[in-house]
Amino acid sequence: MKDFFRVMRKYVSPYKAYLAGSLFFNLLSALLNVFSFISVIPMLQLLFGIDQNRYEFIPWEAAGMSAKDIAINNMYWYTTQLMDNYGAATTLLLIGLFLVVTTFLKTGCYFASVAVMVPLRTGIVRDIRRQVYHKIVSLPLSFFSDERKGDIIARMSGDVSEIENSITGSLEMLIKNPILLVCYFGVLIYTSWQLTIFTIVVLPIMGWMMGRIGRKLKQRSLEAQNKWSETMSQLEETLGGMRIIKAFTAERKMTRRFDEATDDFRNAASRVSIRQSSAHPVSEFLGTTLIVLVLWYGGTLIFSDHSPIDAPTFIFYMIILYSIIQPLKDFSKASYSIPKGMASIERVNKILLAPNPIQSPAHPKPLEGLNSAIEFRHVSFAYSQGNPVLHDVSLTVEQGKTVALVGQSGSGKSTLVDLLPRYHDVTGGEILIDGINVKDVSVTDLRSLIGNVNQEAILFNDTFYNNITFGVESATMDEVIAAAKIANAHDFIMESEHGYDTKVGDRGCRLSGGQRQRISIARAILKNPAILILDEATSALDTESERLVQEALERLMKTRTTIAIAHRLSTIRHADEICVLYEGRIVERGTHEALLKLGGYYKRLNDMQQL
């Protein structure tokens, strides 16, 4: 429970007004409930002749009597007057109407207490979803290489929904029930302290029995949520690899994997549900046991010679005691629901508390553009301890020049360019722009200088216009059309159904590879970056598409500082400098012609591509 209240303090603070409103209406509801019982039972005693006393009206300002005694006496007197003037049947009807009115007020207050909690519940869930999404967006790329997308989706959907159902749902019970229990126990102590002491002695034993049943629920809920994440991961992998699944006729294999995952989730969820479902019958049984024990002990008091309580008062006591049973049941439900929600909180916190090493400095240096050069100075990098990817790489890219990186797959080309926008941080050496370490400038300022065109053109399920203007505020239609024309994309956009308002489908699935790449280039052109990174932008294209894309790239590269990664050497033969990487080191560098004359690694690559 300590963890639960720590979580609540974190998320409830913005909604203190709603919490206060709920406390007020719950308190009012509890008082009205007690008042209706206290007032009706004595009146019924008079009505049915149990109380034979005659009462006289006592002035409200009478001395020597407490206000409570005067109120009780005058209530009895009003009841006897009603019986004398209108008869027993009419009095009974009026008492019933009085009970209806008090019940209406009580239920109205209860509804208000529930309604005022709705903004708090939905607000907490919204805040958690926002925090998780904002954290996901801010985390470095290395986080997502270690996590499955399906697991992250499961935490955003299933776990946050479980928090809403289990924790915020229990919050209402934890506000209402203590108020009811304090009011009811106060009445019970006032009515008979002997019976109440007996009740208080019995209750902890029953609470201990309930606690034993629910103790392992959090652990089993965590296991069930992990199984749900595996199921979602299977679904995400299936949707992403549908073409390969069908190409290799692996439908049966994938369905078998998914069936195994869903069976595991079902078994884990069943164990949680069975344990949770035991809450109601167990609390019902223990509540009935409590009533029977108190009934037996109260009966022994009444049957004794000097009973401290009479039969009508004992009936009233039992009614109030029975009213306590429901709040106690709600507490038992909360004791089962909260561990389930805390298991989900634990999974969500793996995202919220994930460290983010890519941070802007407290006092960043200004960086408004590239005026001199980019320098990689003795750069080393390793994704994990003891497995270096880059070794002591030194490279200078002067402003307005094009430097190409070539080499076999796994030689560290993409890793090297990913260090420039700080997708990862160097583990050795430093990267400088105009002599300023990239770690000393704002991440936003740094990345605003850089435009990317990757091998896989990443588009969003939106219109051509919104994909081209992605990340560029207040772009005009004329600017978008101009960028599309430079990228050789305007013609096929205008041939589509709604022109620039045509949606491209999920990840651009309605477009060819060359069309997706040209939209990606148009996006980079509109951003107008000082530094351009081309990561094998034409390697996955056919000859015709490559020609169109290459023309667009050449227009984009004019007047910009460019770092290009290429497998096809024909696309970078006019670069100002070509660096050949092998096993994380630059082994050759120079122009295309100079490297060919050198007769080393680059010439072998060139000869293989010529063949």
C-alpha positions, 0 to 999 in steps of 0.5 A: 500500500505504501507504493500505491499511496506514493503513486497516488500522491504523484498523479492526484496532485493536479486534481485536489479540488475533485478529491475534496469534493468527493470527500465532502459528498461522501461525508454528507452521504454517510451522515444522511444515511446514519441520520435516517436510521437513527431517526426512523427506528425510535419513531417506529418504536412509538408507532408500534407501541414498543415505547409507552412513554408520553412526551411533552414538548421542551423549548429549544432554549431550555436550560439544564438539557443538552441539545441532543436530548432536547432534539430526541425528546421533541422528535418523539413528541412530534411523532406522538402528535402526528399519531394523535391527529392523523392516526397510525396509518397516516403517520406511518406514511409520513415516516415513509416519506421522510425516509424517502426524502433522506434516501433521495438526499443520501443517494444524490450525494453519493451520485455527486461523489461518484460524478466528481471523481470521473474527471480525476479518474480519466485525468490520471489515466490521460496524464499517464498516457501522455507521460509514457508517450512523451517519454517514448518520444524523448528516449534514445534509439538505443532503448528501442533496439532493446525493447520490442514494439509490441511490448511497448504498445501493450504497456500503453494500452493494456497496462494503462487500462489496467491502471484505470480499472484497478487503481483509479477504480479503487481510489473512489472506494478508498475515499468513500469507505473510510468515511462510512466506516468512521461514521458507522463505528462512531454510531456503534460505539455510542450505541453499545461499546461492549458489542463494538469492542467485541466486533473490533476484536473479531475484525482483524482476524478476518482481515488477516485471512483476506490478506493471505488470499490476495498476497500473491496477486501482484506477482501473478498479475505481472506474469499475466501482463508479460504474457499479454506483451508477448501476444502483442509482440507476436501480432506486431511482428506478424503485421510488419512481416506479412509479405515474408510470411506469405512468401515463405508459406509460414502462416501455419508456423506463425499461427502456432506461435501466436496460439501458444502465446495466447494460451500462455496468456489465458492460463496466466490470466485465468489464475489471476481471475480465479484468485480475484473472483474469490474476493466476493464469496470470501468476504461474503462468508466472513461478513456473515460469520461476523454478523452471526458472532455479534448476534450471538454475543448481543443475544447473551447480553440481552438475555442477561439480568442487567443488559446494557442494551435493549432489543430495539437498540440491538436491532438498530445496532445490527442494521448499522453493523450490516451497513459496515459489511459493504464498505468492508467488502469494497476494501477486500475488492480494493486489496485484490484490484490494487496489486493488479494495478501496481503490477501494471504500474511497475511495467509502465515505470520501466518506460517512465524511469528509463534513463535517457543519456542524450540530454541537452546541457544546462547552459547550451552554446548557440549553434545557428548554422555550419560556417566552417567544418564538421570534425570527428576527432578520434571517435570511438563507439561501442553499443555495449561494454567491450564490443567496440564498433568504431575505433579512433576515427578522425574525419573532417567534412568542410562546409559545402563539401561532400564526403562519402562513406563506403565499406562492407555491411557492419563496418560502422558507416551508419553508426558513424553518421548516427553519432552526429545528430546524437542518436547515440553518444560517443564513448571516446573522442568528440564530434565538433561543429565549427569547433563546438562539441555537439554535447555542448549545444542543444539537441534541438538546435543540433538536429535542426541543422541536419536533414536525413534521407535514409534507405528506408523512406519512413512515411506516415499514414497521412497526406502527401502535404503533411508528410512533406511538411513533417517537422516544418512549421508554417510551410506554404503550399507554394513551398511544398510544391517547389520542394516536390518539383525539385525532388521529381515528386510533383508529377506523380502527386498530381496524378493521384486521386486528391493531389497533395491531399491524397493519403499515402497509406500505412508507411507509404504502402500505396507508393512505390519505393522510388516514390516514397524516397522522392517524398522523403527527399522533398521533406528534406528539401523543405527543411532546408538543412545545412547538413545533409545525411544520405544513408544508402538513399538509392540502394533499394531502387530500380534503375529508372527510380534510381535515376530520378532519385539521384537527380533529386539528390544532386539538386538537394546536395548543392550548397549543402554539406553532405555525408553520404553512405553508399553501396553503389559506388557510381552514386558517389564517384563525384564526392570531394572525399571518399572514406573506406571503412573496414571493421570500424576504422578508416583504411583508405581515403581520397577521391574516386580516381585517387583510390582507384590508382591506390589499388586497395580495398576501394578498387576491389569494391569497384571491380566487383561492382563493374563485374 
